[in-house]
């Protein structure tokens, strides 16, 4: 079984110029209306690293829950403490964006390399 590592950080990943052709980007957008609202999307990892960088309204308290392919909650992260969630290993991950306070549009840029 592949090893799973979840990291929440504000670090910026610098890629060498030679690896830029191997980077895949996808953007997901949504809108949360209130504290009880949530939206989810699924990311498939094929043994490559995946970084998901989030943006959200600065006056809102949005969190991201990461759920593994067997339904286990792997973590619940406040975006105010780090806007990037990094996944590595293989498998399917569901990311649930939810609001603890506030409302507004959010986006996530999924980058695999």
Buried (B, 14 or more C-beta within 10 A) or exposed (E): EEEBEBBBEEEEEEEEEEEEEEEEEEEBEBEBEEBEEBBBBEBEBEEBBBBBBBBBBEEBBBBBBBBBBEEEEBBEBEBEEBBBBBBBBBBEBBBBBBBEEBBBEBEBBBBBB
